[in-house]
Amino acid sequence: MKLTRRQTLLSGAALPLAVGAPGIVNAGGHAAALPTHRDFTLGDFKVTTLLAGSRSVDEPQSIFGMNVDAQTFSDVSGANFIPDDMAQFFFTPTVVNTGSEVILFDTGLNPDGTGAALNAAGYTPADITHVVITHMHGDHIGGLADDGGTETFTNAAYLTGQVEFDHWAGAENDNFEAKVRPLAEKFSFLGDGDAVRSGVTAMATFGHTPGHMGYMLESGGKQLFLMADIANHYVWSVGYPDWEVRFDMDKAAAAATRRRVMDMAATDRIPLIGYHMPFPGMGYIETRDDGFRYIPHSYQLL
């Protein structure tokens, strides 16, 4: 089965461009708001995913499955009930409220989208005690400051991976220079196995970027893994971890990391939150053939 983009849009299955103001098109052709946050319980932690924005992109094989032929990409898409000529991206920062800290993982594309989702969830930027940056692509650091350079999270400590920071500090990258460099003196740095605080542990997941980090949450005997951009699509990356992704800076390392993390999640039955997974961003992993299958969260951690 091959769905055209027009057929998908008419069926209401696709979401429009909606960065900073997430929405869908309803049956009458009018924009309707999407929920902008979702709460989960992990032991003593309250975990909240924030929908800071969403957008559609055409020609997804220019991003995913770059090393497979067009027919294979189309067949896999059809078998999973998604079109092969359009993809929907979600941008999902995550808040972890430990009871004594309010930790924000990644900051979205801009302060407005993330701030609106925070407010809907009952927080303000001033409530954030720690900002953890998993990696320094623009859609993860964009909310650190506005275009004028005004800091968003004025009460927060900043943390990121040492390898990641060092790479971008020498890369002459405009986003890093505008958003991160002015805050550099406020950053602390993490390595593999280091703790943000008790129950929040950094894990080296290099490949997507040179120092990309995931974070394991543990509370009350339960675990949840924040995988950030280890996998950027629930079919084309999770399901087929060896498919190359344009945004992965080291494609071989990224594929190896995807396999390692998906195998861990499937074996230990650990739920994952992915920054670009369909909102609310949380799901479970099971093995399937030579890859994996993503099972969306329903009510397990409510």
Secondary structure, 3 states (H helix, E strand, C coil): CCCCHHHHHHHCCCCCCCCCCCEEECCCCCEEECCCEEEEEECCEEEEEECCEEEEEECHHHCECCCCCHHHHHHHHHHCCCCCCEEEEEECCEEEECCCCEEEECCCCCHHHHHHHHHHCCCCHHHCCEEEECCCCHHHHHHHECCCCCECCCCCEEEEEHHHHHHHHCCCCHHHHHHHHHHHHHEEEECCCCEEECCEEEEECCCCCCCCEEEEEEECCEEEEEEECCCCCCCCCCCCCCCCECCCCCHHHHHHHHHHHHHHHHHHCCCEEECCCCCCCEEEEEEECCEEEEEECCCCCC
